[in-house]
């Protein structure tokens, strides 16, 4: 039986719709983490699909909160190569650029900002650049985005390890 999300030290939330091409990157990262990595019991890796808002709302209302939350999603930003991964700062997403991130992110960006500003949760958002967006249902990731999955998992594991190191030193 899974614990409530608020009872974990670290949440890794894979966002996206696997039926819409590269938008399925977040869920694919969660699948890779679960298959190839041994996550500590204090870490929950959740394929939240397009339902991240529900989890964020629960966290905002919960008296107990995780120490860290890692959100994995895609972006469609100019100047990035397909499959390129990077961390973004929620505060730096200009309102007109919200639609460049996943469709399921608005009003999620506002809730992420509220969590970051009004709680002690260390919020990290990691994204991969899409190769394109299909105009119709089209399951499957592009080659460059699929190739970015292992690197994203390594980056996530570094964050998880830093959370555990901080907890051990306290």
Backbone torsions as a table, in degrees:
resi	resn	phi	psi	omega
1	UNK	NA	127.9	178.1
2	UNK	-74.2	147.1	175.0
3	UNK	-79.4	161.9	170.8
4	UNK	-59.7	147.0	-175.7
5	UNK	-57.3	-29.6	-178.2
6	UNK	-69.8	-13.5	-177.1
7	UNK	-91.7	0.0	177.1
8	UNK	-92.6	151.3	174.5
9	UNK	-71.5	-33.8	-174.7
10	UNK	-141.7	133.4	174.4
11	UNK	-113.7	135.1	172.2
12	UNK	-116.6	115.2	-175.1
13	UNK	-111.1	113.1	177.8
14	UNK	-92.1	111.6	-175.9
15	UNK	-100.4	145.9	172.1
16	UNK	138.6	166.6	-178.7
17	UNK	-111.5	109.1	-178.3
18	UNK	-64.6	-10.1	177.9
19	UNK	-85.8	-5.7	-176.9
20	UNK	-118.3	59.1	174.6
21	UNK	55.6	-127.5	-175.4
22	UNK	-64.7	-14.7	177.6
23	UNK	-63.0	-16.4	178.2
24	UNK	-81.9	9.7	-178.0
25	UNK	-59.0	-47.9	-178.1
26	UNK	-57.2	-51.6	176.5
27	UNK	-60.6	-35.9	178.9
28	UNK	-66.0	-35.9	177.1
29	UNK	-64.8	-42.7	178.9
30	UNK	-62.2	-44.1	178.1
31	UNK	-59.3	-42.4	-179.7
32	UNK	-65.6	-44.0	177.7
33	UNK	-58.6	-46.1	-177.7
34	UNK	-66.8	-32.8	-177.2
35	UNK	-81.1	-38.2	-169.9
36	UNK	-112.0	-4.4	-176.6
37	UNK	-128.2	148.9	172.8
38	UNK	-98.3	102.9	-179.7
39	UNK	-83.3	141.9	176.0
40	UNK	-60.3	155.4	179.3
41	UNK	-61.5	-21.8	-178.7
42	UNK	-85.1	3.7	-178.9
43	UNK	-116.5	131.4	174.4
44	UNK	-113.0	123.0	174.0
45	UNK	-103.4	116.9	-171.2
46	UNK	-123.9	124.0	169.5
47	UNK	-80.1	98.7	-176.6
48	UNK	-95.3	4.0	176.3
49	UNK	52.9	-123.1	178.3
50	UNK	-106.2	19.5	-175.0
51	UNK	-108.6	26.5	-178.6
52	UNK	-61.5	-31.3	-179.2
53	UNK	-55.4	-40.9	-179.1
54	UNK	-62.3	-42.7	179.8
55	UNK	-66.4	-44.8	-179.7
56	UNK	-62.9	-40.5	178.9
57	UNK	-62.6	-44.6	177.2
58	UNK	-58.8	-42.0	180.0
59	UNK	-65.4	-39.7	178.9
60	UNK	-61.0	-35.7	-177.1
61	UNK	-88.2	-15.4	-175.0
62	UNK	-78.9	137.2	176.6
63	UNK	-72.3	-26.9	178.4
64	UNK	-102.8	135.4	-175.4
65	UNK	-134.2	151.6	174.9
66	UNK	-69.3	161.8	176.7
67	UNK	-76.9	-36.0	-175.6
68	UNK	-138.8	145.2	174.5
69	UNK	-133.2	125.9	179.2
70	UNK	-113.5	119.9	179.0
71	UNK	-104.7	129.6	-179.9
72	UNK	-115.6	126.1	-175.5
73	UNK	-151.9	-168.1	176.5
74	UNK	-120.1	164.5	175.1
75	UNK	-137.1	160.8	173.7
76	UNK	-130.7	74.8	-174.2
77	UNK	-109.1	137.1	178.0
78	UNK	-63.7	146.5	175.9
79	UNK	89.7	-4.2	178.2
80	UNK	-105.0	144.7	177.8
81	UNK	-81.5	145.5	176.6
82	UNK	-53.4	132.1	-179.4
83	UNK	87.5	-8.7	179.1
84	UNK	-66.6	132.7	179.4
85	UNK	-108.1	150.1	177.2
86	UNK	-161.2	164.2	173.7
87	UNK	-96.1	139.9	175.9
88	UNK	-117.7	150.4	175.9
89	UNK	-96.7	123.1	-177.6
90	UNK	-54.8	-39.8	-177.3
91	UNK	-64.9	-21.1	-177.7
92	UNK	-91.6	-1.5	177.7
93	UNK	-78.4	110.9	178.9
94	UNK	-70.5	143.9	-177.4
95	UNK	-50.7	-38.0	-178.7
96	UNK	-73.5	-13.0	-179.4
97	UNK	-97.8	-4.1	-177.5
98	UNK	-55.9	-37.6	-178.5
99	UNK	-70.5	-13.2	175.6
100	UNK	-71.8	-19.9	176.1
101	UNK	-91.9	-172.9	-173.1
102	UNK	-65.3	151.2	-179.2
103	UNK	-58.9	-28.9	-176.8
104	UNK	-81.7	4.0	-173.3
105	UNK	-88.7	-17.6	-179.9
106	UNK	-103.1	125.4	8.7
107	UNK	-88.7	21.9	-178.7
108	UNK	-57.0	-37.8	179.5
109	UNK	-57.3	-39.6	178.3
110	UNK	-64.9	-41.9	179.6
111	UNK	-68.1	-39.9	176.8
112	UNK	-60.7	-42.3	177.9
113	UNK	-61.7	-42.8	179.3
114	UNK	-63.4	-43.3	178.5
115	UNK	-62.0	-44.2	-178.4
116	UNK	-65.2	-41.2	-175.4
117	UNK	-81.8	-29.9	-169.9
118	UNK	-115.3	6.1	176.3
119	UNK	-132.6	176.2	177.6
120	UNK	-92.7	7.7	-179.6
121	UNK	-70.7	129.7	174.1
122	UNK	-82.7	104.5	-176.2
123	UNK	-95.8	124.9	176.7
124	UNK	-122.7	137.2	177.8
125	UNK	-123.6	117.1	178.6
126	UNK	-111.8	134.1	-178.2
127	UNK	-130.5	158.0	171.4
128	UNK	-119.4	142.1	177.6
129	UNK	-74.0	128.9	178.0
130	UNK	-73.8	153.9	173.0
131	UNK	-83.7	-22.0	179.2
132	UNK	170.0	170.5	178.7
133	UNK	-121.9	123.2	178.9
134	UNK	-69.4	152.2	179.5
135	UNK	-89.2	-3.7	178.1
136	UNK	-145.0	173.6	179.2
137	UNK	-57.6	125.5	-178.6
138	UNK	-155.5	90.1	-179.5
139	UNK	-64.3	152.2	175.0
140	UNK	107.8	141.4	179.4
141	UNK	-87.6	152.1	172.3
142	UNK	-69.2	160.8	-179.8
143	UNK	-57.3	-46.6	-178.5
144	UNK	-65.3	-35.5	-179.8
145	UNK	-73.4	-39.9	175.9
146	UNK	-60.4	-40.6	-179.3
147	UNK	-67.3	-20.1	-179.4
148	UNK	-80.9	-12.6	-175.6
149	UNK	-58.8	-50.8	-179.0
150	UNK	-60.4	-40.3	179.3
151	UNK	-64.8	-39.0	177.9
152	UNK	-65.2	-41.0	178.9
153	UNK	-62.9	-40.0	177.2
154	UNK	-62.4	-42.0	179.3
155	UNK	-63.2	-42.2	178.6
156	UNK	-63.3	-43.7	-179.8
157	UNK	-63.3	-34.4	174.7
158	UNK	-61.3	-43.1	179.3
159	UNK	-65.3	-42.1	178.8
160	UNK	-62.1	-45.2	179.6
161	UNK	-62.2	-40.0	179.4
162	UNK	-65.6	-34.1	176.7
163	UNK	-65.1	-42.8	-179.8
164	UNK	-69.4	-36.2	177.1
165	UNK	-64.2	-39.8	178.0
166	UNK	-64.3	-41.5	-178.6
167	UNK	-66.0	-39.7	-179.3
168	UNK	-68.9	-31.5	-176.5
169	UNK	-80.3	-9.9	-179.3
170	UNK	-92.4	NA	NA
